[in-house]
Each structure stands twice: as structure tokens, then as C-alpha cells.
Amino acid sequence: MFGYEDHIVESTVARNIAAEPWHRFEIDPAHLFDAHRRARCGPLALVGCWHSHPDGSPTPSRHDAYGVTDTSWLWLIAAGDTIAAWQPAAEGFVPIALQERGL
């Protein structure tokens, strides 16, 4: 996801390269490298990531916790009709309130 500290402007979709894509998600490293390059050029920053739990809840799993490499990132998790936001922290993930802004 790209944007500013408190505002997501856009997101991209990465290919899932996990060995068990129906059960896990592993972002294509080329996509992540491209996102970092784009953020370095500005004006938008790389502010977080998103993924879905199609058959679950919008709460981070233990596997999500293993994937945290940048604790400043916002994590969005979609499940059904719900999207939840989370901030990685030492104790796990802290829920973050979302607010939709008009264009």
C-alpha cells in the first residue's frame, strides 16, 4: 500500500508464490523490490501491506506475525465483507481504527 503516514492512496496486488497458495501467502520478491524502488522515487511512501483470509477472520494469524519485517507498516486483512487494520508491536498486533475519506 502506498500513501502517507495517515492516508492510504493506493494498493497493488502481488503474485502469491507460496508452495501452498490455497493455505499461505508469500509475496513475489520482485513485486516487493519494485514497491521499494517506487517508494524511493516518491512522492508516495510504502506504508503497509494487505492480504485476505478468505475462509477466516480479519485478525492476524501466527503466520502473519512471522511475516513482519517492518513494524512501522500498517497491515490490512480482508475477510468476507470486513477489512481490519493492524499495527505490528512487540506483543503481537494492535488494532487500528480505519476511516474512509471521500475523494
Backbone as numpy.savetxt, mean C-alpha at the origin, in Angstrom:
# Nx Ny Nz CAx CAy CAz Cx Cy Cz
1.34 4.12 -4.15 0.50 5.28 -4.15 1.39 6.51 -4.15
0.97 7.49 -4.92 1.73 8.73 -5.05 0.89 9.89 -4.52
1.56 10.85 -3.94 0.85 12.03 -3.46 1.73 12.86 -2.57
1.09 13.39 -1.54 1.74 14.24 -0.55 1.54 13.60 0.81
2.12 14.15 1.83 2.07 13.55 3.16 0.65 13.19 3.60
-0.31 14.03 3.30 -1.68 13.79 3.76 -2.69 13.67 2.62
-2.22 13.37 1.42 -3.13 13.36 0.28 -2.63 12.37 -0.78
-3.40 11.34 -1.04 -3.07 10.39 -2.10 -3.65 10.94 -3.40
-2.82 11.09 -4.41 -3.24 11.65 -5.68 -3.56 10.54 -6.68
-2.73 9.51 -6.71 -2.95 8.41 -7.65 -2.27 7.14 -7.16
-2.68 6.04 -7.76 -2.06 4.76 -7.44 -1.82 3.98 -8.72
-0.94 3.02 -8.64 -0.64 2.17 -9.78 -0.92 0.73 -9.39
-0.95 -0.14 -10.39 -1.19 -1.56 -10.15 0.05 -2.33 -10.57
0.59 -3.10 -9.66 1.79 -3.90 -9.93 1.40 -5.35 -10.21
2.24 -6.00 -10.98 2.07 -7.42 -11.25 2.43 -8.22 -10.00
1.66 -9.25 -9.71 1.91 -10.14 -8.58 2.82 -11.27 -9.06
4.03 -11.33 -8.51 4.97 -12.37 -8.94 5.12 -13.48 -7.89
4.24 -13.53 -6.91 4.32 -14.55 -5.87 4.17 -15.95 -6.45
4.82 -16.90 -5.82 4.72 -18.30 -6.26 3.30 -18.82 -6.12
2.56 -18.34 -5.13 1.16 -18.71 -4.90 0.30 -17.44 -5.00
0.10 -16.92 -6.20 -0.57 -15.62 -6.33 -2.01 -15.60 -5.81
-2.66 -16.71 -5.68 -4.02 -16.77 -5.15 -4.02 -16.62 -3.64
-2.82 -16.73 -3.02 -2.72 -16.73 -1.55 -1.80 -15.64 -1.00
-0.89 -15.15 -1.83 0.09 -14.16 -1.41 0.27 -13.11 -2.50
0.85 -11.99 -2.10 1.17 -10.96 -3.07 2.63 -10.59 -2.91
3.34 -10.56 -4.01 4.72 -10.09 -4.04 4.84 -9.14 -5.22
5.16 -7.90 -4.92 5.21 -6.87 -5.95 6.37 -7.15 -6.91
6.14 -6.91 -8.16 7.18 -7.02 -9.18 8.25 -5.98 -8.87
9.51 -6.40 -8.61 10.56 -5.44 -8.25 10.75 -4.34 -9.29
10.56 -4.65 -10.56 10.71 -3.62 -11.61 9.70 -2.50 -11.41
8.49 -2.86 -11.00 7.45 -1.86 -10.75 7.85 -0.95 -9.57
8.37 -1.57 -8.53 8.78 -0.80 -7.35 9.95 0.12 -7.68
10.93 -0.38 -8.43 12.05 0.47 -8.84 11.56 1.65 -9.67
10.64 1.39 -10.60 10.08 2.47 -11.42 9.37 3.51 -10.55
8.64 3.03 -9.53 7.94 3.96 -8.64 8.92 4.85 -7.87
10.00 4.27 -7.40 11.01 5.06 -6.68 11.67 6.07 -7.62
11.96 5.67 -8.85 12.55 6.60 -9.82 11.60 7.76 -10.08
10.34 7.42 -10.29 9.34 8.47 -10.55 9.25 9.44 -9.39
9.25 8.91 -8.17 9.14 9.78 -6.99 10.35 10.71 -6.87
11.53 10.22 -7.23 12.73 11.07 -7.16 12.62 12.25 -8.12
11.90 12.07 -9.23 11.74 13.15 -10.21 10.67 14.16 -9.78
9.80 13.75 -8.83 8.74 14.63 -8.34 7.69 14.92 -9.39
6.72 15.73 -9.10 6.53 16.42 -7.82 5.88 15.53 -6.76
5.28 14.40 -7.17 4.61 13.54 -6.21 5.59 12.60 -5.53
5.34 12.33 -4.26 6.17 11.39 -3.49 5.52 10.01 -3.49
6.31 9.00 -3.25 5.80 7.65 -3.05 5.39 7.58 -1.58
4.07 7.53 -1.32 3.57 7.67 0.05 3.06 6.37 0.66
2.96 5.33 -0.14 2.47 4.09 0.43 2.18 3.05 -0.62
1.50 2.01 -0.16 1.15 0.91 -1.05 -0.27 0.45 -0.72
-0.83 -0.32 -1.63 -2.17 -0.85 -1.40 -2.21 -2.27 -1.93
-3.09 -3.04 -1.36 -3.37 -4.38 -1.87 -4.74 -4.79 -1.36
-5.18 -5.95 -1.81 -6.52 -6.40 -1.40 -6.42 -7.73 -0.66
-7.42 -7.96 0.13 -7.66 -9.26 0.77 -9.03 -9.70 0.24
-9.08 -10.27 -0.97 -10.36 -10.55 -1.62 -11.32 -11.41 -0.81
-10.80 -12.33 -0.03 -11.66 -13.23 0.75 -11.51 -13.01 2.25
-11.01 -11.84 2.63 -10.74 -11.62 4.05 -11.21 -10.27 4.53
-10.54 -9.79 5.55 -10.91 -8.50 6.13 -9.83 -7.48 5.76
-10.15 -6.19 5.86 -9.19 -5.15 5.49 -8.18 -4.84 6.60
-7.84 -5.84 7.38 -6.84 -5.66 8.43 -5.53 -6.33 8.02
-4.40 -5.77 8.41 -3.11 -6.36 8.02 -2.93 -7.77 8.59
-2.37 -8.63 7.79 -2.07 -10.00 8.21 -0.64 -10.06 8.73
-0.27 -11.19 9.29 1.12 -11.35 9.73 2.06 -11.31 8.54
1.59 -11.76 7.38 2.40 -11.70 6.16 2.59 -10.25 5.71
1.57 -9.42 5.91 1.72 -7.99 5.61 2.83 -7.38 6.46
2.86 -7.74 7.73 3.88 -7.20 8.64 5.28 -7.56 8.17
5.46 -8.74 7.61 6.77 -9.14 7.10 7.18 -8.28 5.90
6.21 -7.71 5.20 6.50 -6.94 4.01 6.84 -5.49 4.25
6.79 -5.04 5.49 7.06 -3.63 5.79 8.55 -3.35 5.65
8.88 -2.45 4.73 10.28 -2.01 4.59 10.42 -0.52 4.89
9.32 0.21 4.85 9.36 1.65 5.12 8.20 1.98 6.04
8.49 2.26 7.30 7.42 2.51 8.27 6.73 3.86 8.07
7.24 4.69 7.17 6.57 5.96 6.91 5.45 5.80 5.89
5.40 4.68 5.21 4.38 4.47 4.19 3.01 4.22 4.80
2.00 4.67 4.10 0.62 4.35 4.42 0.28 3.05 3.70
-0.42 2.17 4.37 -0.87 0.92 3.75 -2.39 0.97 3.64
-2.90 0.79 2.44 -4.34 0.64 2.25 -4.63 -0.81 1.93
-5.67 -1.34 2.56 -6.07 -2.72 2.30 -7.55 -2.70 1.96
-7.88 -3.26 0.79 -9.26 -3.34 0.34 -9.77 -4.76 0.55
-10.99 -4.87 1.04 -11.66 -6.16 1.20 -13.14 -5.93 0.99
-13.69 -6.56 -0.03 -15.10 -6.32 -0.35 -15.30 -4.86 -0.70
-16.26 -4.22 -0.03 -16.56 -2.80 -0.27 -15.85 -1.87 0.71
-14.89 -2.41 1.46 -14.23 -1.64 2.52 -12.77 -1.40 2.18
-12.31 -0.20 2.45 -10.89 0.14 2.34 -10.46 0.68 3.70
-9.41 0.10 4.25 -8.89 0.55 5.54 -7.45 1.02 5.36
-7.07 2.03 6.13 -5.72 2.59 6.08 -4.97 2.24 7.36
-3.68 1.96 7.19 -2.85 1.54 8.31 -1.47 2.18 8.22
-0.89 2.47 9.39 0.48 2.97 9.47 1.29 1.92 10.21
2.35 1.40 9.59 3.21 0.44 10.30 3.82 1.09 11.54
3.91 0.32 12.60 4.50 0.80 13.85 5.20 -0.37 14.54
5.97 -0.08 15.56 6.71 -1.13 16.28 5.78 -2.21 16.81
4.59 -1.82 17.22 3.64 -2.78 17.79 2.75 -3.45 16.75
2.99 -3.19 15.50 2.18 -3.77 14.42 1.73 -2.68 13.47
0.43 -2.55 13.30 -0.14 -1.51 12.45 -1.14 -0.70 13.26
-1.13 0.60 13.04 -2.05 1.51 13.70 -3.07 1.97 12.66
-4.38 1.89 12.99 -5.39 2.33 12.01 -5.32 3.85 11.80
-5.55 4.25 10.56 -5.54 5.66 10.17 -6.89 5.99 9.54
-7.49 7.09 9.94 -8.78 7.50 9.38 -8.58 8.01 7.97
-9.49 7.63 7.07 -9.48 8.11 5.69 -10.56 9.16 5.52
-10.28 10.12 4.67 -11.28 11.12 4.32 -11.20 11.35 2.82
-12.33 11.20 2.15 -12.36 11.42 0.72 -12.45 12.91 0.44
-11.64 13.37 -0.50 -11.65 14.79 -0.88 -12.22 14.91 -2.27
-12.97 15.95 -2.49 -13.50 16.23 -3.82 -12.40 16.70 -4.75
-12.66 16.59 -6.02 -11.67 17.04 -7.01 -11.73 18.52 -7.23
